[in-house]
Amino acid sequence: MTSTDFLEVDDLDPARLAALLHQALDWKRAPDRVPNCLDGQGVAMVFEKPSARTRTSTEMAAATLGAHPVYLRGEEVGIGTRETIEDIARTLASYCTILCARVFDHANLEAMARAVDAPVVNLLSDREHPCQALADLLTLQELLGDLDGRRVAYVGDGNNVAASLAFGAALSGLELSIASPAEYTLHDDVVERARNLGGAIETTTDPYEAVGGVDAVYTDVWTSMGQEAERGPRLAAFAGYTVDQKLMDAARPDAHFLHCLPAHRGEEVSAEVIDGPQSAVWQQAENRMHATRALLAELGGR
């Protein structure tokens, strides 16, 4: 990797992304091949925002490479209150080989990366969720094979998950359509950036237009962590954007359903879809660990 950090999906180029996904899939299929390449090293994990999947997948990814994961809650480090983010990063880098953080403000990740030579990994920020995108692409590759020219629809909020998916799609050859209410669409600069990466990305306000004939349909919660005060207006705005069986039927007959979780059945997705035969969400959740493990091994100098 030319970048020692993984703050955004396009810190990888297409070749390195493909190689990382190949490595993740190889180790998933043959766990006995996983190297002990981080033996005796520490992987710091700072969590301003809690998460079951991100914490567990990152801890297990580190542990299966031989590393010791060190979990720190936001109040334990006191970003901007007890210490500057730069001082926190310098302290952690004196103990740990890789620094991972799940933060409210993406600028804190950039400050960490500037302050230390140790690799910094974005476990989620307001701007992107790149490790989730790696798991998404790994899942789609398992389900569909070669991703070039395959079509995916994202229905819902144009948030950090959608942004990372857009960049990942551009780097892997996926064609992406995104359906959102006009006031919650993916930012124009994100769309332009994805297209500049070579991505075939289209936006619409019509979910049925977006999912027509696609290979997979993806959604996320309408109200993310930290947006609880907006719940009422968001529920009203996203009425008609539920991924139910009628919407899935507009996709290919063998289309798969994806969701980064947690899910709110009856809001962004119906129970019959997420718990039905087209759903690959648990495979997708498992792949968080496999994708992150390949990433940590690469950053740790395997």
N, C-alpha and C positions, 0 to 999 in steps of 0.2 A: 504494500500500500504506500502510495506517495505521501499521503497524509498520516501523521501519527495519531490523529484524533478521528472520532466518528461522531460528529455533531449533527450532520445532515446526510441524507442518503447519497447525494452526489459528491460526498467525500470519496466515494468509490467511483471508478470508471467502469464501463460495461464489462471489460475483461476481468477485472478484479471482483466485481459483483458475481459474475458467472462462476469464477473459481471458488469463491466463498460458499455459494449455494451448493456447488458440487461437493465441496469438503463436508459441509453440514449433512448432506444426504448420505454421503459415504459413511460417516461416523454413525449416523442414525441406523443404517442398515447393518453395520458391523461395529458394535460398541467396543469389541476387543481391540480395535485399531486406534481408539482414542489415546493420544499420547499423554504422558504425565509431564507436559511441557511447562507447567507453571508450578511445579513442585516447590513447596516452601515459600511461595510468594503470596503477597496479599493483594486482594481486589477490594478496594473501598467502594461502598455503595451508600451514597447520601440521598435520603428520601425526604424531600419537603412535602411531597404528595404520596400518600400510601398506595400500595397496589399489591394484590395477592399474586397475580401472574408475573409481574415484572420482578418482584423480589424473589419469588421462588425459582423462576427460570434462571435468573442471573446467579443466584447462589449455587444452584445445582450445576450450571455451566462451569462456574469457577471451580467448584469442588471436584467435578469429574476430570478436570485438567490438573488436579493436584494442588490447586491454590486454596488459600483460606479467605473466604468472603467476610468482610467486615461491614456490618449493617449499622448505619447511623441515621437516626431520625432528625428531622429538621430542627427540632428544639434542642437537640444535643449539640449541634454545631453553631446554631444561632447566626445564620447568614445575615450580615448587615446589622446585627444587634450586638452580639458578643464579639464577633470578629468579622473582618472583611472576607469576602469570598476568596481573594488571593491568598490571604494568610491561612485559611482553611485548606486550600489546595496545596500550599507548600508544606503544611504539616502532614497531610495525608500522604503526599508523595515521598516523604521521608521514611514512611513505613511500607507503602504499598506500590506495586508495579503498575497497576492500572487504576484509574479513578473513574467511577461511574456516578452519575447524578440524575435524579428525577426532580425537576425544578419547575417553579411557576414561570420564571423569567429566563428566556433563552440567553439573554446577555450574561447571566451568571456562568453559563457553560463556556461562553467565549472568554470570559475573564479567567476562568480556571485554566483553559487551554493556553492562554498567553502567559500565565504565571509559572507553569511547570513544564518540564520536558516529558513527563509521564503521559501516556495516552489518556485522553478524556473521552468517555462514552456518554452519549445522550440517551438516558432511559425514559425520557419524555420531557418536553418543554411546551410552552405555549405555541411555538412555531412548528415543531416536528415531533414525530414519534418513529425514528428511523429503525430501531430494533424490531418494532412491530412490522414495518414494511419488509424487513428481511424474512420474517416468519411468514408473511403473506405470500411473498414470491416463492419461498420454499414450498409452501402448501400448494400453490397453483402449479408449480413445476411437477410435484408428485402427482397431481390430479390430471394434468393436461399434457405433460411432456414438454416439448419445446414451446417456449412462451411467445416467440416471435410471430406476430400476426394474430394471436389470440385476443379475444375481446372480453373486457370486464366492465361492469357498470357499478358505480358507487352511488347509492341513493341516501341522501341525508345531509348533515351539516358539513359545510366545507371547512373542516377543522384541521388540526395538526395531523391526524391520521390520514385524512384525504390528501393533504399536501405531500406527505411522505410516500403515499401510494402513487401519486402522480409522478414523482421523481423516479421511484422504482420502476414504474411502468415504462417511462421514457428510456431508462437504461437497459431494460430487458426486452424491449420490442413489443410489449403489450399495447393494445389500443384501449384507451380508457374513456368512458363517458361518465359524466357526473351530473346527477340531477339534484338540485337544491332549490328551496324557495329563493326568490331574488335577493332578499336581504341577508341570506346565509350562504351565498354561493362562495366558491373558492376564490380567493383574491386574484385579481387580474395579473399581478406580478408573479404569483405562483404558477398560473397557467402559462404565462409567457416564458418563464424560466424552464418549465417542463418541455415546452415546444422547442426552446433553444437547445435542449439536450437531445433533441430528435424525437420527442414524444408526439404521438398521435392522440391528442386529448380534446374532447369536446364537452361543452357545458350546456345544460338545458334546465328548464324549470319543470319539465314533463317527465315523470318517472318512467312512463311506458315508452316514451321515445328513447330514453337512455338504455333500457334493458332489452330492447328488441333484438333478438337473436344472439345475445351474448353468451359466453361460456361460463361466466360466474357473476353473481350479484353480491355486493358487499354493502353492509351498513354499519352504523355506529349509533350510540345513544344520541338523542337530540339535545340533552342537557348534560354537559360534561362537568367534572369536579371543579368547583369554584364558580359555576354558573347557576347555582341553585336559585338565586333571586330572579333569574330570567325564565324559570320553568314555565310559568303561566303563558307568557307571550310565545315561547318556543313551541309549546304544545299546540297552540292555535295556528302558528305559522306552518308547522309540519303536518297538519291534518292532510291526509291524502298521500303521505309519503311512507306509510307503513309497508314493509315488504311482507305481503301476504301471498297466499298460493295463487291468487289471481294475477298478481304482478310477476311472480316466478314463472307462470305459464306463458308470459310474453317473451321469456328468454328461450334458449334452446331447450329441448325436452330433457337433455341430460345435464343441464346447467347446475352448478354447485352454489351453495349459499355460504357466505363468510361473514364473520362478525368478530371484532377484536375483543369483545366482552369488557365489562359486564353487560348483560342484556336486560332490557325491560320488555318482557313479553306483553303484547297488547299495545305497545307504543311503536318503536321503530321496526319491530318484527313480530309476526304472529307466532304463537306457540307451535302451530302446525308446520311452520317452515323451519324454525330453529331446532325443533325436536324431530323433524321429519327426515326422510331418506336422502334428501338433497343437501342436508346440512353437513358441512365439514368443519364446524367450529371447534370441535375438540381436537381434531387433528391439527388445526391451526394453532390452538393453545399449546399443545405439546411442542409444536415446532418453534415456539419462542425459545425454549431451552436449546434445541439443536442449532438454531441459527446464531444465537448469542455465543454458544460455545465455539463455533468456528470463528466468529469475530474476535473473541478474547484470545484465542490461540494465535491468530494472525497479528493482533496488536502486541501480544506478549513476546513476539519474536520467534515463533515456532520455526 
